[in-house]
Amino acid sequence: MGIALGLIMKPELDRFIPSIFEYGWNMSVEFLMEKLKMSEKTAKIITETVILPIFMEGLEMTYERTKAFTPQRFMDEIQGIADASIVPAHVIMLINQIPEFLKATCSMIGAWGPSISPGSALYQLRALDWAINGPFNDYPLFTVFHPDPVQVPGSMPFSTFGYPGFVGALTGYSSAPVGISEKEDAWFGFNGTSTKGYPWHYVLRDILEFDKDMEAAYKRMFNANKTCSIWVGMADYVIKQFRMVAYGYDYLEVYNDQDSPIQPRFPGVVYNDPHGYTCMADLISNVYGNIDANAIINITAADNTGFTHVAIYDFLTNYVYLAHTSSEKTPPIVIASLRPYCRVDMNSMWAEPMPQL
């Protein structure tokens, strides 16, 4: 899969991955000049000799402390991407440590039963609040994978919304179907970590690729060598419900609409956002009983979340709605939740025939 992806995305990979380091350089220089009033020359020296080496060392340390827990198939996929592009495999490997190293404040909603519009079944929101002024703006990538079940036993078609070269899952929807959401900091600010373990975005990729229901996903997360504290959101069309999981290196707690720690509670809704919950709760209350994809689009925009990208899953129709922040090259930058959405028919995506080579 890595070679195939590398061949398809070679021009984007060759531009995007080097631009991440250029972005980090520029951001550091600007920060030092604006906030600390350094001269441009001094800011560049400090960036080159101190800040970027610390950042690179952080990525290197994350890789070294997680590689023993990372399956070889991810290493092979990254090597395949590198073989088909000009970017060295180790550089791509370091880029893949960014989600584990930095994380992000984000939002999620799961809605079903009495909360949704008549004739619907289940909806899920995943809003990513990450960078909005760098190379990520110009390279959003929605990827549909059709793993060979002989080469990858137990796998099934799945999709991710991310960026070229990223082999884990920040956001995704599978053909099971199961959807995933993620948010930093389970337990309201507790951020206990173990830097040795299986990066969370690889765990989420495994859920999409292999787990046909939430029960299998729970077992996977429970048995994983977890590294950090995040919230994981999962919706499962088999039971037509959503669960929010407090995922930490030494615990795993599962919440539904009756026991969610995020209050006020609503029957048939579980939610979590970066702003202290009151705003999102009011927005949900205003449309309760008629929640659908359009209502979630409006909630996300009004709640001022979904800076980087937004994905909404409609499990009945198998539609996925996607939005991404606008390019820095055409200011002003507009965050994802305030931009138009692209609707993808996943029924047709899953039915895409294997190419004849």
Buried (B, 14 or more C-beta within 10 A) or exposed (E): BBBBBBBEBBEBBBBBBBBBBEBBBBBBBEBBBEEEEBEEEBBBBBBEEEBBEEBEEBBBEBBEBBBEBBEEBBBBBBBBBBEBBEBEBEBBBBBBBBBBBBBBBBBBBBBBBEBBBEEBBBBBBBBBBBBBBBBBBBBBBBBBBBBEEEEBEEBBBBBBBBBBBBBBBBBBBBBBBBBBBBBBBBBEEEEEBEBBBBBBBBBBBBBBBBBBBBEBBBEBBEEBBBBBBBBBBBBBBEEBBBBBBBBBBEBBEBBBBEEBBBEEBBEBBBBBBBEEBEBBBEBBEEBBEEBBBBBBBBBBBBBBBBBBBBBBBBBBBBBBBBBBBBEBEEEEBBBBBBBEBEEBEBEEBBEEEEEEE
